[in-house]
Amino acid sequence: MYVLTIDQRGSTRDRDRVPELLAELTSLGFPSFERSVGDELQGVVDQAGQAVDAALHALRSGHWYVGIGLGEAVVPDGGSPREGIGSAFVAARHAVEFAKGAGSRVPLSVVAGMLATGAAEEDGMATERPDTHGQGTDPAAEAVAACADAQAVLRLIARLRQERTAPQWKLVDTLNELTAAAPHGIQKLAAERLGVSEQSVSRTLIRAGWQEELAARPAAARLLEFAHRSVAAAHGAAGAKGGGN
């Protein structure tokens, strides 16, 4: 599973935006998210694509730090994410803290959970791609590299989305709404609904990078899923090594 910790930016100078984001995530099909503490939300999702969707939606407004933790996650049946245990919860906490230190970069981080004790655990908390040249196939390093790859692509998509203007978002939102109801001929339908020409719709979509986002989202999900498998493999390798000692 994928654990997301989402913390409000500048909350001491802003209103409480948690109820608003919770309502939005619920409307998008993520009812498991809830306030964890203060101005922070936490949620657990089963699929990489769901983690991508939730993270990118939160980043859209610019009001949130987003951390994605990969590793073991156990939530009681019908229980709250606050009752969850496992390395993915710890990783998500580290991830959101790393996101707060992103500076001018998109405030999102993907972090591998505890891979083992000692040095490997510290490696598992890295957020930049390590130099694995000449290191063979060390599972911990590979897991960290996979997380960094997923993080990089997610940040690129989020940057593209954050640079859209209000009119561009109005068109993109209209297209997304129409796609759910009628996947064919949506640009013509969007032009009719917005009272503009199809040529104007095409030009705006190019500037908004809509097609590029549609193409990149599945890639980000696959990278995140691969990172999840890599973390699990590293965890298993660390356990086997520990058992062999």
TILO-975297 format. One record per residue: residue number from 1; z, y, x of N, C-alpha, C in turn. Coordinates in Angstrom, 2 decimals. Layout:
N
pos, n.c3, n.c2, n.c1, ca.c3, ca.c2, ca.c1, c.c3, c.c2, c.c1
NUM, Z, Y, X, Z, Y, X, Z, Y, X
...
//
This chain:
245
pos, n.c3, n.c2, n.c1, ca.c3, ca.c2, ca.c1, c.c3, c.c2, c.c1
1, 0.00, -1.20, 0.84, 0.00, 0.00, 0.00, 0.00, 1.25, 0.88
2, -0.31, 2.38, 0.27, -0.41, 3.65, 0.97, 0.64, 4.60, 0.40
3, 1.46, 5.14, 1.26, 2.52, 6.05, 0.82, 2.13, 7.48, 1.17
4, 2.20, 8.37, 0.18, 1.88, 9.78, 0.39, 3.14, 10.62, 0.17
5, 3.44, 11.46, 1.13, 4.49, 12.46, 0.99, 3.82, 13.82, 1.02
6, 4.07, 14.62, 0.00, 3.39, 15.91, -0.17, 4.45, 16.99, -0.31
7, 4.42, 17.96, 0.58, 5.45, 19.00, 0.63, 4.82, 20.37, 0.41
8, 5.47, 21.20, -0.39, 4.92, 22.52, -0.71, 5.01, 23.47, 0.49
9, 3.96, 24.21, 0.71, 3.91, 25.18, 1.80, 4.53, 26.50, 1.34
10, 5.32, 27.10, 2.21, 5.90, 28.40, 1.91, 6.70, 28.44, 0.63
11, 7.43, 27.38, 0.34, 8.12, 27.28, -0.95, 9.22, 28.33, -1.12
12, 9.79, 28.79, -0.01, 10.85, 29.79, -0.13, 10.33, 31.14, -0.59
13, 9.00, 31.34, -0.46, 8.40, 32.61, -0.88, 7.50, 32.44, -2.10
14, 7.56, 31.27, -2.72, 6.64, 30.95, -3.81, 7.41, 30.29, -4.94
15, 6.77, 30.18, -6.08, 7.38, 29.47, -7.21, 7.31, 27.96, -6.97
16, 8.04, 27.24, -7.77, 8.04, 25.78, -7.67, 6.74, 25.25, -8.27
17, 5.90, 24.67, -7.43, 4.60, 24.17, -7.88, 4.59, 22.66, -8.10
18, 5.74, 22.01, -7.94, 5.79, 20.56, -8.07, 5.40, 20.08, -9.46
19, 5.95, 20.65, -10.54, 5.56, 20.17, -11.88, 4.06, 20.29, -12.13
20, 3.45, 21.34, -11.63, 2.02, 21.56, -11.81, 1.21, 20.47, -11.12
21, 1.56, 20.17, -9.86, 0.81, 19.15, -9.13, 1.06, 17.77, -9.73
22, 2.28, 17.50, -10.16, 2.57, 16.21, -10.80, 1.71, 16.01, -12.04
23, 1.58, 17.07, -12.85, 0.76, 16.98, -14.06, -0.70, 16.73, -13.70
24, -1.19, 17.40, -12.65, -2.58, 17.21, -12.23, -2.82, 15.79, -11.74
25, -1.90, 15.27, -10.93, -2.05, 13.92, -10.41, -1.98, 12.88, -11.53
26, -1.13, 13.12, -12.51, -1.05, 12.22, -13.65, -2.36, 12.21, -14.41
27, -2.96, 13.39, -14.61, -4.23, 13.48, -15.34, -5.35, 12.81, -14.57
28, -5.21, 12.71, -13.26, -6.22, 12.05, -12.43, -5.99, 10.54, -12.31
29, -4.93, 10.05, -12.95, -4.66, 8.62, -12.94, -3.63, 8.18, -11.92
30, -2.76, 9.10, -11.49, -1.72, 8.77, -10.52, -0.34, 9.08, -11.09
31, 0.11, 8.31, -12.09, 1.40, 8.60, -12.72, 2.60, 8.21, -11.87
32, 2.38, 7.48, -10.76, 3.51, 7.00, -9.96, 4.12, 8.09, -9.09
33, 3.45, 9.23, -8.95, 4.00, 10.30, -8.12, 5.18, 10.95, -8.82
34, 6.16, 11.34, -8.04, 7.34, 12.00, -8.60, 7.98, 12.89, -7.55
35, 8.80, 13.80, -8.03, 9.52, 14.65, -7.09, 10.52, 13.78, -6.33
36, 10.50, 13.89, -5.02, 11.43, 13.09, -4.22, 12.68, 13.89, -3.89
37, 12.48, 15.10, -3.40, 13.60, 15.98, -3.11, 13.07, 17.40, -2.98
38, 13.79, 18.36, -3.54, 13.37, 19.76, -3.42, 11.96, 19.99, -3.90
39, 11.13, 20.54, -3.02, 9.74, 20.88, -3.36, 8.77, 19.84, -2.82
40, 9.20, 18.60, -2.80, 8.41, 17.52, -2.22, 8.10, 16.45, -3.26
41, 6.89, 15.87, -3.15, 6.49, 14.76, -4.00, 6.26, 13.53, -3.13
42, 6.38, 12.38, -3.78, 6.06, 11.14, -3.10, 5.41, 10.18, -4.07
43, 4.45, 9.41, -3.57, 3.78, 8.44, -4.42, 3.27, 7.28, -3.60
44, 3.06, 6.16, -4.27, 2.55, 4.95, -3.64, 1.32, 4.50, -4.41
45, 0.22, 4.24, -3.71, -1.00, 3.77, -4.35, -1.47, 2.50, -3.66
46, -2.24, 1.71, -4.39, -2.67, 0.40, -3.88, -3.95, 0.46, -3.07
47, -4.85, 1.40, -3.40, -6.18, 1.41, -2.81, -6.38, 2.63, -1.91
48, -7.17, 2.43, -0.86, -7.46, 3.53, 0.06, -8.17, 4.68, -0.65
49, -9.09, 4.35, -1.56, -9.80, 5.40, -2.29, -8.86, 6.25, -3.13
50, -7.81, 5.64, -3.66, -6.83, 6.40, -4.43, -6.06, 7.36, -3.53
51, -5.73, 6.90, -2.33, -5.03, 7.77, -1.38, -5.91, 8.95, -1.00
52, -7.20, 8.69, -0.80, -8.14, 9.76, -0.48, -8.21, 10.77, -1.61
53, -8.35, 10.30, -2.83, -8.47, 11.19, -3.98, -7.22, 12.05, -4.15
54, -6.05, 11.43, -4.07, -4.81, 12.17, -4.26, -4.60, 13.20, -3.15
55, -4.88, 12.80, -1.91, -4.68, 13.71, -0.78, -5.62, 14.91, -0.86
56, -6.90, 14.65, -1.13, -7.86, 15.75, -1.18, -7.58, 16.69, -2.35
57, -7.12, 16.15, -3.47, -6.79, 17.03, -4.59, -5.63, 17.95, -4.22
58, -4.60, 17.39, -3.59, -3.45, 18.22, -3.22, -3.84, 19.31, -2.22
59, -4.75, 18.98, -1.31, -5.14, 19.94, -0.29, -6.03, 21.06, -0.82
60, -6.64, 20.84, -1.96, -7.61, 21.80, -2.49, -7.03, 23.20, -2.65
61, -5.84, 23.31, -3.16, -5.27, 24.62, -3.47, -4.76, 25.36, -2.24
62, -4.49, 24.63, -1.16, -3.93, 25.25, 0.03, -2.43, 25.43, -0.02
63, -1.78, 24.85, -1.04, -0.34, 25.02, -1.22, 0.49, 23.85, -0.72
64, -0.17, 22.84, -0.09, 0.56, 21.62, 0.20, 0.27, 21.08, 1.59
65, 1.31, 20.47, 2.19, 1.17, 19.62, 3.36, 1.08, 18.18, 2.86
66, 0.21, 17.38, 3.46, 0.03, 16.01, 3.00, 0.19, 15.03, 4.17
67, 1.06, 14.05, 3.97, 1.24, 12.99, 4.94, 0.94, 11.64, 4.32
68, 0.15, 10.83, 5.00, -0.17, 9.48, 4.54, 0.41, 8.49, 5.53
69, 1.28, 7.61, 5.02, 1.90, 6.61, 5.86, 1.34, 5.22, 5.60
70, 1.02, 4.50, 6.67, 0.47, 3.15, 6.56, 1.44, 2.15, 7.17
71, 1.59, 1.03, 6.49, 2.50, 0.01, 6.96, 3.04, -0.79, 5.81
72, 4.20, -1.36, 5.98, 4.83, -2.13, 4.92, 5.47, -1.20, 3.89
73, 5.28, -1.52, 2.62, 5.87, -0.72, 1.55, 6.23, -1.64, 0.40
74, 7.47, -1.59, 0.01, 7.96, -2.42, -1.09, 8.64, -1.52, -2.11
75, 8.14, -1.56, -3.35, 8.73, -0.81, -4.45, 9.12, -1.80, -5.53
76, 10.35, -1.77, -6.03, 10.76, -2.71, -7.09, 9.84, -2.59, -8.31
77, 9.59, -3.69, -8.98, 8.77, -3.68, -10.19, 9.31, -2.67, -11.18
78, 8.45, -1.75, -11.58, 8.86, -0.72, -12.51, 9.78, 0.32, -11.90
79, 9.94, 0.26, -10.58, 10.86, 1.17, -9.91, 10.20, 2.46, -9.47
80, 11.00, 3.31, -8.91, 10.56, 4.62, -8.44, 10.20, 4.56, -6.97
81, 9.23, 5.40, -6.53, 8.96, 5.48, -5.09, 10.21, 5.81, -4.28
82, 11.17, 6.50, -4.90, 12.40, 6.82, -4.19, 13.21, 5.57, -3.85
83, 12.92, 4.48, -4.56, 13.61, 3.21, -4.29, 12.84, 2.36, -3.29
84, 11.69, 2.83, -2.85, 10.84, 2.04, -1.96, 11.42, 1.92, -0.56
85, 11.09, 0.84, 0.08, 11.52, 0.61, 1.46, 10.31, 0.12, 2.27
86, 10.38, 0.27, 3.57, 9.31, -0.21, 4.43, 8.85, 0.84, 5.41
87, 8.13, 0.41, 6.42, 7.70, 1.31, 7.49, 6.73, 2.39, 7.02
88, 5.99, 2.11, 5.92, 5.03, 3.12, 5.44, 5.75, 4.36, 4.93
89, 6.95, 4.19, 4.37, 7.72, 5.34, 3.90, 8.19, 6.19, 5.07
90, 8.62, 5.52, 6.13, 9.03, 6.25, 7.34, 7.83, 6.97, 7.94
91, 6.69, 6.29, 7.97, 5.48, 6.88, 8.54, 5.02, 8.09, 7.73
92, 5.12, 8.01, 6.41, 4.72, 9.14, 5.57, 5.59, 10.35, 5.82
93, 6.88, 10.11, 6.07, 7.79, 11.22, 6.40, 7.38, 11.87, 7.71
94, 7.09, 11.06, 8.72, 6.62, 11.61, 9.99, 5.28, 12.33, 9.80
95, 4.41, 11.75, 8.97, 3.08, 12.32, 8.78, 3.15, 13.73, 8.20
96, 3.99, 13.92, 7.20, 4.05, 15.25, 6.59, 4.66, 16.27, 7.55
97, 5.55, 15.81, 8.41, 6.10, 16.71, 9.41, 5.04, 17.08, 10.44
98, 4.21, 16.11, 10.84, 3.10, 16.41, 11.73, 2.13, 17.38, 11.07
99, 1.89, 17.20, 9.76, 0.98, 18.09, 9.03, 1.48, 19.53, 9.06
100, 2.79, 19.70, 9.04, 3.35, 21.05, 9.08, 3.07, 21.73, 10.42
101, 2.84, 20.93, 11.45, 2.56, 21.48, 12.76, 1.08, 21.53, 13.08
102, 0.24, 21.40, 12.04, -1.21, 21.36, 12.27, -1.79, 22.71, 12.66
103, -1.04, 23.78, 12.50, -1.54, 25.11, 12.86, -2.70, 25.53, 11.98
104, -3.82, 25.89, 12.61, -4.98, 26.34, 11.86, -5.80, 25.19, 11.30
105, -5.44, 23.96, 11.64, -6.17, 22.80, 11.15, -5.72, 22.45, 9.73
106, -6.48, 21.59, 9.09, -6.12, 21.13, 7.75, -4.77, 20.42, 7.82
107, -3.81, 20.78, 6.96, -2.45, 20.22, 7.05, -2.33, 18.82, 6.46
108, -3.00, 17.88, 7.08, -2.94, 16.48, 6.67, -2.81, 15.62, 7.91
109, -1.96, 14.60, 7.83, -1.83, 13.65, 8.93, -1.75, 12.23, 8.37
110, -2.29, 11.29, 9.14, -2.22, 9.87, 8.82, -1.46, 9.20, 9.96
111, -0.39, 8.49, 9.63, 0.47, 7.92, 10.66, 0.71, 6.44, 10.41
112, 0.65, 5.67, 11.47, 0.96, 4.23, 11.41, 2.46, 4.04, 11.39
113, 2.91, 3.09, 10.59, 4.32, 2.78, 10.54, 4.79, 2.11, 11.80
114, 6.07, 1.78, 11.85, 6.67, 1.19, 13.04, 5.97, -0.12, 13.38
115, 5.39, -0.15, 14.56, 4.67, -1.34, 15.00, 5.60, -2.31, 15.74
116, 6.58, -1.78, 16.35, 7.56, -2.59, 17.06, 8.67, -1.64, 17.49
117, 9.58, -2.10, 18.29, 10.62, -1.22, 18.80, 10.16, -0.60, 20.11
118, 10.86, 0.45, 20.50, 10.59, 1.05, 21.81, 9.28, 1.79, 21.88
119, 8.54, 1.57, 22.98, 7.34, 2.35, 23.28, 6.28, 2.18, 22.22
120, 6.10, 0.97, 21.69, 5.07, 0.75, 20.69, 5.36, 1.56, 19.44
121, 6.65, 1.68, 19.10, 7.00, 2.48, 17.93, 6.63, 3.93, 18.15
122, 6.89, 4.45, 19.33, 6.53, 5.82, 19.62, 5.02, 6.00, 19.53
123, 4.25, 5.04, 20.05, 2.80, 5.11, 19.96, 2.36, 5.15, 18.51
124, 3.05, 4.42, 17.67, 2.69, 4.34, 16.26, 2.88, 5.65, 15.52
125, 3.58, 6.59, 16.13, 3.80, 7.87, 15.48, 2.80, 8.93, 15.94
126, 1.86, 8.57, 16.79, 0.87, 9.54, 17.26, -0.09, 9.91, 16.15
127, -0.66, 11.11, 16.22, -1.63, 11.53, 15.21, -2.98, 11.86, 15.82
128, -3.10, 11.86, 17.13, -4.38, 12.08, 17.78, -4.88, 10.76, 18.35
129, -6.20, 10.64, 18.43, -6.77, 9.36, 18.89, -6.42, 9.13, 20.36
130, -5.77, 8.02, 20.68, -5.41, 7.75, 22.08, -6.63, 7.34, 22.89
131, -6.51, 7.49, 24.18, -7.55, 7.02, 25.09, -7.32, 5.54, 25.33
132, -8.16, 4.70, 24.71, -7.98, 3.25, 24.84, -8.92, 2.65, 25.88
133, -9.61, 3.49, 26.63, -10.56, 2.98, 27.63, -9.82, 2.17, 28.67
134, -10.30, 0.96, 28.87, -9.72, 0.11, 29.90, -8.43, -0.56, 29.49
135, -8.02, -0.39, 28.21, -6.76, -0.97, 27.77, -6.95, -2.28, 27.02
136, -8.18, -2.77, 26.96, -8.41, -4.01, 26.24, -8.28, -3.81, 24.75
137, -7.69, -4.79, 24.08, -7.57, -4.72, 22.63, -6.11, -4.68, 22.21
138, -5.35, -3.78, 22.79, -3.95, -3.63, 22.42, -3.86, -3.27, 20.94
139, -3.22, -4.10, 20.12, -3.21, -3.86, 18.67, -2.57, -2.55, 18.26
140, -1.49, -2.16, 18.95, -0.82, -0.92, 18.60, -1.73, 0.29, 18.85
141, -2.38, 0.30, 20.01, -3.28, 1.41, 20.33, -4.46, 1.44, 19.38
142, -4.98, 0.27, 19.02, -6.09, 0.22, 18.08, -5.68, 0.74, 16.71
143, -4.47, 0.43, 16.29, -3.98, 0.90, 14.99, -3.84, 2.42, 14.97
144, -3.29, 2.96, 16.04, -3.15, 4.42, 16.13, -4.51, 5.09, 16.15
145, -5.47, 4.51, 16.89, -6.82, 5.06, 16.94, -7.48, 5.03, 15.56
146, -7.27, 3.95, 14.83, -7.85, 3.83, 13.48, -7.27, 4.88, 12.55
147, -5.97, 5.13, 12.66, -5.34, 6.18, 11.84, -5.92, 7.55, 12.18
148, -6.11, 7.80, 13.47, -6.66, 9.08, 13.90, -8.08, 9.27, 13.40
149, -8.87, 8.19, 13.37, -10.24, 8.28, 12.87, -10.24, 8.64, 11.39
150, -9.41, 7.96, 10.60, -9.33, 8.27, 9.17, -8.86, 9.69, 8.95
151, -7.88, 10.11, 9.72, -7.36, 11.47, 9.62, -8.45, 12.50, 9.91
152, -9.25, 12.26, 10.93, -10.29, 13.22, 11.32, -11.31, 13.42, 10.20
153, -11.75, 12.33, 9.58, -12.75, 12.44, 8.52, -12.15, 13.09, 7.28
154, -10.92, 12.75, 6.95, -10.26, 13.38, 5.81, -10.12, 14.88, 6.02
155, -9.79, 15.28, 7.24, -9.67, 16.71, 7.52, -11.02, 17.43, 7.39
156, -12.08, 16.77, 7.81, -13.41, 17.38, 7.68, -13.77, 17.60, 6.21
157, -13.53, 16.58, 5.38, -13.84, 16.72, 3.95, -12.97, 17.82, 3.34
158, -11.70, 17.83, 3.68, -10.80, 18.84, 3.12, -11.22, 20.24, 3.54
159, -11.65, 20.40, 4.79, -12.13, 21.71, 5.26, -13.34, 22.16, 4.46
160, -14.25, 21.26, 4.23, -15.43, 21.56, 3.43, -15.03, 22.04, 2.03
161, -14.08, 21.36, 1.43, -13.64, 21.70, 0.09, -12.90, 23.05, 0.06
162, -12.11, 23.31, 1.08, -11.33, 24.55, 1.11, -12.21, 25.78, 1.29
163, -13.42, 25.60, 1.83, -14.31, 26.73, 2.07, -15.17, 27.08, 0.85
164, -15.05, 26.33, -0.22, -15.84, 26.62, -1.42, -15.32, 27.86, -2.14
165, -16.25, 28.61, -2.70, -15.89, 29.77, -3.49, -15.55, 29.33, -4.92
166, -14.97, 30.26, -5.69, -14.62, 29.95, -7.09, -15.86, 29.56, -7.91
167, -16.99, 30.28, -7.80, -18.18, 29.85, -8.55, -18.68, 28.46, -8.13
168, -18.58, 28.15, -6.84, -18.99, 26.83, -6.38, -18.09, 25.75, -6.97
169, -16.79, 26.02, -7.00, -15.87, 25.05, -7.59, -16.12, 24.89, -9.09
170, -16.46, 25.97, -9.76, -16.75, 25.87, -11.20, -17.91, 24.92, -11.44
171, -18.94, 25.01, -10.61, -20.08, 24.11, -10.75, -19.71, 22.68, -10.38
172, -19.00, 22.51, -9.26, -18.61, 21.17, -8.82, -17.72, 20.49, -9.87
173, -16.77, 21.24, -10.41, -15.90, 20.67, -11.44, -16.70, 20.28, -12.68
174, -17.67, 21.10, -13.04, -18.53, 20.79, -14.19, -19.33, 19.52, -13.94
175, -19.88, 19.40, -12.74, -20.66, 18.21, -12.40, -19.78, 16.95, -12.39
176, -18.58, 17.06, -11.84, -17.69, 15.91, -11.83, -17.32, 15.48, -13.25
177, -17.11, 16.46, -14.12, -16.80, 16.15, -15.51, -17.98, 15.48, -16.20
178, -19.18, 16.00, -15.95, -20.37, 15.43, -16.58, -20.69, 14.05, -16.04
179, -20.44, 13.83, -14.75, -20.73, 12.54, -14.14, -19.95, 11.42, -14.82
180, -18.71, 11.71, -15.20, -17.88, 10.70, -15.84, -18.43, 10.30, -17.21
181, -19.12, 11.24, -17.87, -19.64, 10.95, -19.21, -21.09, 10.49, -19.20
182, -21.89, 11.11, -18.35, -23.33, 10.79, -18.31, -23.82, 10.96, -16.88
183, -23.88, 9.88, -16.10, -24.20, 10.00, -14.68, -25.62, 10.43, -14.36
184, -26.51, 10.48, -15.36, -27.91, 10.82, -15.09, -28.24, 12.21, -15.65
185, -29.03, 12.95, -14.89, -29.46, 14.27, -15.35, -28.36, 15.30, -15.43
186, -27.34, 15.15, -14.60, -26.18, 16.04, -14.74, -26.46, 17.46, -14.27
187, -27.37, 17.64, -13.30, -27.63, 19.00, -12.84, -28.27, 19.83, -13.95
188, -29.16, 19.21, -14.72, -29.76, 19.92, -15.85, -28.72, 20.23, -16.90
189, -27.84, 19.25, -17.17, -26.78, 19.48, -18.15, -25.82, 20.57, -17.68
190, -25.51, 20.57, -16.38, -24.62, 21.60, -15.85, -25.25, 22.98, -15.95
191, -26.55, 23.06, -15.68, -27.25, 24.35, -15.79, -27.20, 24.86, -17.22
192, -27.39, 23.97, -18.18, -27.34, 24.37, -19.59, -25.94, 24.83, -19.98
193, -24.94, 24.09, -19.53, -23.57, 24.44, -19.89, -23.14, 25.78, -19.28
194, -23.57, 26.03, -18.05, -23.15, 27.24, -17.35, -24.09, 28.42, -17.58
195, -25.23, 28.15, -18.24, -26.16, 29.23, -18.53, -26.89, 29.75, -17.32
196, -27.23, 28.84, -16.39, -27.97, 29.23, -15.19, -29.17, 28.31, -15.06
197, -30.02, 28.61, -14.09, -31.21, 27.79, -13.89, -30.88, 26.55, -13.06
198, -31.72, 25.54, -13.16, -31.53, 24.35, -12.34, -31.69, 24.68, -10.86
199, -32.56, 25.63, -10.55, -32.74, 26.04, -9.16, -31.45, 26.65, -8.61
200, -30.78, 27.44, -9.46, -29.51, 28.04, -9.05, -28.45, 26.97, -8.81
201, -28.44, 25.96, -9.67, -27.50, 24.85, -9.49, -27.76, 24.15, -8.16
202, -29.02, 23.88, -7.86, -29.36, 23.19, -6.61, -28.94, 24.00, -5.39
203, -29.20, 25.31, -5.42, -28.84, 26.16, -4.28, -27.32, 26.20, -4.09
204, -26.60, 26.31, -5.19, -25.14, 26.38, -5.11, -24.56, 25.08, -4.59
205, -25.14, 23.96, -5.02, -24.64, 22.66, -4.56, -24.86, 22.48, -3.06
206, -25.97, 22.99, -2.55, -26.23, 22.90, -1.12, -25.16, 23.68, -0.35
207, -24.89, 24.90, -0.82, -23.88, 25.73, -0.15, -22.48, 25.11, -0.28
208, -22.23, 24.43, -1.40, -20.91, 23.84, -1.63, -20.71, 22.52, -0.90
209, -21.78, 21.94, -0.39, -21.67, 20.66, 0.31, -21.25, 19.52, -0.59
210, -21.68, 19.56, -1.84, -21.25, 18.55, -2.81, -21.77, 17.16, -2.45
211, -23.06, 17.07, -2.11, -23.63, 15.78, -1.76, -22.97, 15.21, -0.49
212, -22.68, 16.08, 0.46, -22.03, 15.63, 1.69, -20.63, 15.06, 1.39
213, -19.91, 15.72, 0.49, -18.59, 15.20, 0.13, -18.71, 13.84, -0.55
214, -19.65, 13.72, -1.48, -19.83, 12.45, -2.18, -20.13, 11.31, -1.20
215, -20.91, 11.62, -0.17, -21.25, 10.60, 0.82, -20.09, 10.29, 1.75
216, -19.27, 11.28, 2.04, -18.19, 11.10, 3.02, -16.94, 10.46, 2.43
217, -16.70, 10.64, 1.16, -15.48, 10.08, 0.56, -15.37, 8.56, 0.75
218, -16.43, 7.79, 0.42, -16.32, 6.34, 0.64, -16.10, 6.00, 2.11
219, -16.69, 6.77, 3.00, -16.49, 6.53, 4.44, -15.02, 6.75, 4.81
220, -14.42, 7.81, 4.28, -13.01, 8.08, 4.55, -12.13, 6.96, 4.01
221, -12.46, 6.47, 2.82, -11.68, 5.38, 2.24, -11.79, 4.11, 3.08
222, -13.00, 3.81, 3.56, -13.17, 2.61, 4.39, -12.41, 2.75, 5.72
223, -12.42, 3.94, 6.30, -11.68, 4.15, 7.54, -10.18, 4.01, 7.30
224, -9.71, 4.52, 6.17, -8.29, 4.43, 5.86, -7.89, 2.97, 5.60
225, -8.77, 2.24, 4.92, -8.50, 0.81, 4.67, -8.49, 0.03, 5.99
226, -9.44, 0.35, 6.86, -9.47, -0.31, 8.17, -8.20, 0.01, 8.96
227, -7.75, 1.26, 8.88, -6.53, 1.65, 9.58, -5.34, 0.86, 9.03
228, -5.31, 0.68, 7.71, -4.23, -0.08, 7.09, -4.21, -1.52, 7.61
229, -5.39, -2.14, 7.68, -5.48, -3.51, 8.19, -5.08, -3.55, 9.67
230, -5.46, -2.54, 10.43, -5.12, -2.49, 11.85, -3.62, -2.39, 12.06
231, -2.97, -1.57, 11.23, -1.51, -1.44, 11.31, -0.85, -2.78, 11.00
232, -1.35, -3.46, 9.95, -0.78, -4.76, 9.59, -0.98, -5.77, 10.71
233, -2.15, -5.75, 11.34, -2.43, -6.67, 12.44, -1.53, -6.38, 13.64
234, -1.32, -5.09, 13.92, -0.46, -4.72, 15.04, 0.99, -5.13, 14.76
235, 1.39, -4.96, 13.52, 2.74, -5.35, 13.15, 2.92, -6.85, 13.33
236, 1.90, -7.63, 12.91, 1.97, -9.06, 13.07, 1.97, -9.50, 14.52
237, 1.18, -8.80, 15.34, 1.12, -9.13, 16.76, 2.45, -8.81, 17.43
238, 3.07, -7.70, 17.02, 4.37, -7.34, 17.60, 5.43, -8.35, 17.21
239, 5.35, -8.82, 15.96, 6.32, -9.81, 15.50, 6.17, -11.13, 16.23
240, 4.91, -11.52, 16.45, 4.65, -12.77, 17.16, 5.13, -12.67, 18.61
241, 4.92, -11.52, 19.22, 5.37, -11.32, 20.60, 6.88, -11.37, 20.69
242, 7.52, -10.70, 19.70, 8.97, -10.71, 19.69, 9.53, -12.10, 19.48
243, 8.86, -12.87, 18.60, 9.33, -14.22, 18.34, 9.14, -15.14, 19.52
244, 8.14, -14.78, 20.37, 7.87, -15.63, 21.53, 8.82, -15.40, 22.67
245, 9.52, -14.24, 22.60, 10.45, -13.96, 23.70, 11.71, -14.75, 23.46
//
